[in-house]
Amino acid sequence: MTQEKRFDYIVVGAGSAGCVLANRLTEDEQVSVLLLETGGSDKSIFIQMPTALSIPMNTKKYNWQFESEPEPHLNNRRMHCPRGKVLGGSSSINGMVYVRGHAKDFDEWQSYGAEEWDYAHCLPYFKKAETWAFKADTYRGDQGPLAVNNGNQMQNPLYRAFIDAGEQAGYMRTEDYNGKQQEGFGPMHMTVNNGVRWSTANAYLKPAMSRPNLTVVTHALVEKVLLEGKTAVGIQYRHDGQVKMSLVNKEVILSAGPVGSPHLLQLSGIGPKSVLEKAGIAVQHELPGVGENLQDHLEFYFQFKCKKPVTLNGKLDLWNKFLIGARWFFLKDGLGATNHFESCGFIRSKPGVEWPDLQYHFLPAAMSYDGNTAFSGHGFQVHIGHNKPKSRGSVRVKSADPAESPEIRFNYLQHEVDREGFRDCVRLTREIINQPAFDEYRDGEIQPGEDVVTDAQIDDFISNNVESAYHPSCSCKMGTDDMAVVDPQTRVHGIAQLRVVDSSIFPTITNGNLNAPTIMVAERAADLIRGRQMLEPIDAEVGMDADWETKQRTNEPKKIPGE
């Protein structure tokens, strides 16, 4: 084993959180940081061009390509679980959708023992992270590394039709779901800067790469955390065919994600005793919550034929793809400069649900998320999912071999509340799309199909067609109970000089895509690690429906002809 130089901090994983930490920790010139990443460079047109998002998401070079165990409530299907393996991590292969989550999500975190992780304490760090394309205010920032905007400003008429239909169905309109009011229909936000994917590699890591106190090592497979008793002293990793170790003066920080971080803890002998013994790993520190509490979002595509040739289905031939790519290459604008999710909605599934639990991404095309299949004519679709699942899964090490993927089991739709949520998804979405705003476009349902109406029919469709929204989280949850893995300072319970900072430490999954809250967590953790004065909490008003206990929406929907 080769011993490398010592560093003050070692950060494992150059992803959504790790790149933030690498930047913020090395702002102090007296601090040295080693950043280890298993993947390599993000210098690929398919990563940097927003419209090409499906390519890196399905390319082994950039993606761990994990699969779940057979999911019993999804007809034993193995579910694709992509995780970034490249500089920028999952922020380099994701859909670039920017959703902070609802304010109440973070108040919920605090109620589960994550002290001072309520909305008032998190909001200043959301603001610190971003440069919002429009006017900064109490809720939005304009000095941060992360560019956030609306892409092509909803030039396709179908985007606005979707927002209008939501309002006609009785729901609120929101101009900024990341601001005062999440609930409602409005424009969607993305992390794109001047037409380029604005991953954390672009936003945070590259500006810090010239600092002499930052060392970045790519193609490094981390094997375990090195322990002396109950203290983390370094990292063992494989690089260039050699096993190496680097030691720390201050701390080891795992930012390997909701699969990688619990797996590394378990490989290091930190985790549930029964799991470690089954894998043949000596128990160094029993911590039963490591790898448990795994949560994810599911979604499916509601697809409709379109009467007018205004959809992206008319742009999927090779010639149009070439023109879109060429325009992006030279000008960084046009259809190549957007993820195409430019309008959205957040609603409550039923009366008595306090804040939104259903999320919509609207797409002016009828095609699979991975881009492999598309409707032959013109069509559009809306991605819909139940975002506050009750089902819980796990990430568990299989053996002491760090190259062997862990056992991932989500237990999707295990809980009846989750199955009810998807029945609501089907019925409420049909009502929205059948509003007058879509009359000039809507031309029949492609999927699920108009004959899918009963609970049993909906359940059958969902179990066969629902897909992961690629938001695994919560597998090293933050808190103070017996199943918590890290404390509210992000320190691993019972082990000195070891932290976890990524989406695995969420106590519960937020209502939305996870890149934004992951970056916020890393921004806030950086101040905790550095011992800096924390940003002052912001007591901001949160827009809520006053009648949430008795009403599912604000107004009565417009009457649909024929009903």
N, C-alpha and C positions, 0 to 999 in steps of 0.2 A: 504494500500500500504506500502510495506517495503522499507525503504531507505537503500541502500548499501553505501559503502565507496565512496569517491570522487576519480576521476582519472584525470590526466592531459588530456588524450585523450581517447575517446571511439570510437572504430572502429566497425561498424556494417557489418558483413559478413566476414567469414574466407575463402574467395575464392581466385581467381587468383590475385586480387589486395589487399585484406585485409590481406593475409598472408605476402605479401611483406611489407606492412606498419607496421604490428606488429613487424616484424624483424627490419626494419630500424629505427623506432621510438625508440625502446627499446635499440638500441646501445648506447644511452645516458642514463647512469645509474641514472641520476637525474630525468628522465621522467617516469611516470607510465602510463600504457596502459591497458584498458579493451577491449578484443576482444570477441564479441558476435556472436554466430553461431546457427542457428536453427537446423541444423543437428547434427550428432554425429561423432564418430570415423571413420577413414578411414582404420582401420585395417581389411581389407578383401582381400583375395587372388584375388578376382575378380576385385578389384580396382588396386591392385599392379601389377598384371600380364598383360602386355600390350595387348596380343592377346585376352583377355577376355573383351575388351572395351565395347562390346555391352550389357553386363550384367548390370553393374552399370548404364549405360545410360537408361536402361529400368526397373530399380528397384525403387519402390516408396520410399524405405528407404533412398536412396541416391539422389533422384531426385524430384523436385517440380512437375514435370509432368504437366506443363501448356499446355493448348491448345488454339489455336487462335479462334476467332469468325469465322463463316463460311466465307470463302474467295470468293468474288463474281467472280473473274477472274480465280478461280481454281474449278469451278463447285460447289461452296459452300462447299468445303471440309474444315473441321477443321484440322489445321496443328499442329503436335506434336512440342512442344517447351520445350525441356528438359533444366533444370537449376540445377546445383549442390546444394544439400542440405546435406553437409558433410564437414568435414575439408578438405580444398583444393578446395571446391566449384566445379565449372565446370572443373577445371583442374584435378579433381579426377574422372571425368566421361567422359571426352572428348576423341577425337581420337589421342591426343598427337602430332598432326602435328604442326610443328614450322614454321610459315611464318610471317615475319615482316611486309610485305606489300611493295609496291613500294615506292621509295624515293619521287616520285611526290605526293603520297597520303598525306604526311605530309606537303609538300609545299602547297597543297590544303587546309589543316587545317588552316595554317597561313593566307591564302587568305580570309578565312571565319571569320577572327577575332581572331583566337587562336594565339596570338602573342608569338613568340619564341617557337612554336611547329612545326617549319619546320624541314626538314630532318637533317640539320646541328646540330640543338639543340637536336634532339631525338637520333641520332646515338650514342653519347657517353653513353646514358643510355641503349640502346640495348646491347652495349658492356659490360657495368658494370654488367648486369644481368646474362650473360652467361659464361659457359665454353664450347667452341667449341671443338669438338673431334679432329680437325685437327689444322693447324697452325694459330695462331692469326695474324691479320694484321690490316690495317686501318679500316676494316669493322667488324672484328670478335674479340670477347674477350676470355680470357682464365683464368680469375680470379673470375668469378661470380658463384652464387649458382646454376644456372640452367644448367643442363647438356644437350647438344644438339649434336646429331650424326645422322648417317644414318641407325641405326638398324643393320640388318644382311648384310649390304654392297651389296645389290642387287644380292644375290646368285642365285635367280631364273632367268633363261634366258629371261623371258618375260619382266622384268624390262628394260633391255638394248635394247630389241627389240622395246619397246615403244619410248625410247629416239632416237634410230636410225631412226625410222619411222617419228618422228617429224622433224628430220634433212632432211630426204629424201623429206618431204613435203614442204621444203623450209624455215623452221624456224631455228632460232639460236639454238646453244647448249650453255648451261650455266653450269659451274661446281659448282657455288654457287649462287643460286637465292636470298639468303639473303645477298650477298656481293655487288660487284660493279654492277652486271647486273641481274635483275630479269627475263627479257624476255628470253624465250627459254625453252629447254627441258634438264632435268638433274636429278641427285639424289635428293630425298626428305629428309627433316630433321625431327627429332622427339625428344621429350623431354623424353628420356629414359636414365637411368643411371645404368650401370652394369646389364642390363636386367630388371630393375624395373621402373615402371611409375614414372617420376620425376615431380610430381605435385608441386604446390607452398607449399603445406603442408609438403612434404618431403624436398624441396629445401630451404624454408625460415622459416616455422613455427617451425618445430621440433628442429632445431638448437637453436631457441630462447626460447623454452619452459622452460628451466632451469633457465632463468633469473628471479630474484625475482620481477622485475618491470613490468612483463607481467602476466596478469590474463586472462585465457581463460575460457569462460563459454559456454558449448554446450547445445543443446536442449532448447535454449532461443528464444522465439518468440517475436521479437521486435514489439511493438504496435505503437509507435510514438516517434518523437523528441519532447522533452519538451522545450517550448519557454517561455521566459519572454520578452514580447513586440517583438522586432525584433532581439532577441538574443537567440541562442540555448544554453541551460544550462544543458542538459542531455538527457537521454533516458529512456523511460518506456518500460518494457518488462515483459513477463510472463515466469516463470521458477519454476519448481517443484510445480505447482499448485497455485503459488502465483504471484500477480502483484508486481513487484519491480521497483525501479528507481535508477539510478546511475547518479551522477552529474559530470560535468567537470570543471576543472580549466582553460583549454585552448580551446579545440575544439571537436566537434562531427564530425566524418567522416563516410559518408555512402559509403560502398563498397558492396552493396547488389546486384549489377548487373543491367543489362538493363531493367529488369522487377521489381526487388525488390526496387531499389533506387527511381525511380519515384513514385512507389506505396507508399513507406514510406513517401516521401515528401507530397503526397496528403493526406495520413492518418493524417498527422500533420497539415493540413490546408494550405499547400503551393502548389499552382498550379493554373490552370485555374479556374476562378470563377464559370463558368457554370458547369464544371465537379464536383467541390466540392459541390456546392449547390444541384445538382442532387443526389449526394450520401449522402446528409444530414450531411455534414461536414462543420463546421464553418470556414470561410475564415480568416486565420491569416495573410497571405501574398499572394497577387495575383501575380502569375508568370506564364504567359500563355504558356510558352514552356515546362513545366514539363509534361513528358509523350508523347510529340509530336516528330516528326522527326524520328520515329522508322524505322530502316532499318535492312535488313537481306539478306543473300545470299540464293538463291535457286540452286539446282542441280538435275541432273537425272543420271541414270546409262546407259551407252552404253554397251551392253553385246554381246559377240561373243562366239560361240562354238570354242573349241580348238582341233586340230588334235592330239596333243601329250599329254600324261598323265603327264604333268608337273605342273598342277594347284593345288591350295589348295582344290578344290572340291574333290580330292581324299583323303583328310585328315579330312573329316567332320564326319566320323563314330565314335562311342563311343570309340572303341579301340584306334584309332589314337589320339583322343582328350585326352584320358588318358595318352598315352605315351608322348604327347607334354606337358601336365600339369605336369607330373612326372619329366620330364627332367628340366622344368623350376623351379620346387620346389626345386630340389637338386642342379642344376647347374646354374640357372638363364641365360640360353642361349637357342638357337634353335628357333623354330617357336613360342614359347610362349613369346619370348623376343622382339617382334616387333609388330607394329600396321599393318604391311603388306603394308603400303603405302610407297614404297621405291623409286619410280620414279614419275616424275611430269612434268608439262609444264605450262607456262604462255605465252599467245599469245594475239595479238590484233585482234578484230573481223572484222575490215575493215580499209581501208586507212583513214587517218584523225583522228584516235584514237591515242593519243600521247603515252600512256603507256598501258600495258596489261589490258584487261578487262575480259578475259576468263581464267579460271584455271582448270587444270587437276590433279586428283589424280588417279594413276594407281594401280589396284589391280589384282593379278594373280588368281582370282576366279570370279565366276559368282554367286552372292548372294546378299541378301538385306543387307543394312547397319546395321540393328538391329539383323542380324544373324538368323532371324526366317524362312527364305525361301532361297533355293539355287537351282540352275540348277542341274538336275539329272546327267548330264554327266560332261565332263571337259569343262571349259569355263573361260574367263577372262573378265574384264570390266574396263571401265574408267569413273570416276565421272567427270562431266563437268558442269560448271555453269557460268552464266554471273555475274561478280563480282562488277560492278559499277552501281547498279540499280538507277533509277530515282523515283520509287514508294516510297511513305512514308506512315507510319502507326502511331499507337498510343498505349499507355498503359494508361488505365483510371480506377481509383478506382470505385468500384460498391457501396460500403457501408462503414460505419465506422467500420465494423468488420474486424480486421486485418487478421483473418483466412480465409476470403473470397478472392479467387483469383481475380485479376483485369481483366478487359476486355482488351484483346490483339487483335489488328487488324493490320495486316501488309499491307493490300492492295496490295498483291503480283501481279505483272504483270499488274498493273493499267496503267502504262505508255507504250506507243507504243515502245519506245526505248528498254524496257526490253523484250518485245515480239520479237522484231527483233533480239535481242541478242541471244535468244534461238534458233531461226531459224538458225542463224550462227553456234551455237554450234553443231547442228545436221549435217549440211552440211560439216563443216570443220573437224569434228571428223571422219566422214566416209572416207574422203579423206586421213586422217592420218593413220587410221587403215588399209586402203587398199594399203599402200606402201609395197614395196618388203620385208622390214624387217620382216613383219608378214606373208609372204607367207607360211612358213613352219608350222605355227601355226593356222592361221585363217581358220575357217571352217563354215562360214555362220553367219549371224546376228540373234541374239535372240531378242534383243530389241534395238530400237523401232520396227524394222522389215523393210525389204527392200521395202515394199510397202508404207512406210510413206515418201513421197517425196515433196508434194506440201505444200505451206504455210498453207493452211487450215488443212491438215493432221498433219503437225508438231504441229500447235497450239493446235489441239485436243489432240494429244499425251501428250504434255507438261502439259496442264491443268489437265489431269487425272493422270499423273505419276510423275510430279516434286515434290521434297521434300525439306524441309528446310535443309540447311547445318549447322544449329544450331549456327548461328552467329548474334543473335539480338544485336543491339547497337544503339547509337546516341539519346537515349530518354531523355537525360538531357544535351543537347549539350553545348559545350564550345564556348564562343564567347562574343561579345559585342552588338549584335543586339537585337531587342525586343523579339525574341523567344529564346535567349540564357538563359540557366539556371545557368551555372557557368562561372566565368571569367577565364582568362588565368592562374590565380593562383589556380584554382579549387575551389574557394569560391562561395557559392550560392549567387546570386545577391540579395541584399537587406536584407540578414540575416547574422548577425555577428556570428562568431564561428561555422560555419557550412560549410562543404565541401562535395563534391561528387568526389570519385576517383574510377572509374571502366570504362568499355567499354561504359557505357551510356553517357559519356561526349565527345566521339568522335564527331566531327562536321559532318564528313562523314565516311562511312564505308571504310575500307582499302581493297586492292586487295589481299585477302588471309584469312586464318584462324586467329582468333582474340586473341588467348591466348598470343602470343608474344607481340603484341602492348599493350595489357592490362597490362602486367607485366612491360613493359617499362614506361607506363603512371604512374604506382604506384611508380616505382623507382624515376622518376623525381619529382613526387608530394611529395615524402618523403623529398627530399631536400628543396622543396618550403615550406613545413610545418615546417621543423626544422630551416628555415632561414639560411641554409648553403650556402656556396659559390657553385654556380651551376657549373657543369662540363663544360669545355670549348667546344664550338661547333667545329665540325669537318667538314671542307670544303672538302668533298670527291667527287671524280669524279663519276658520275652516267652513267652507260652504257645505251645508247639509240640508237634506229635506226634512223640514220640521215635522212632517206627518209620516215619517218612515215606519212607525209602529203599526199604522193602519192602512197605508197606501204603498203600492208597488211602484207607482210612477206619479208624476206631478199632475197631469191632466188626463182626461178621457181621450182615447185614440179616436181619430177620424173614422167614420163609418166606412167600411170596405164594401163596395157594390157587390150585391149578390149574397151578402151574409144575412 
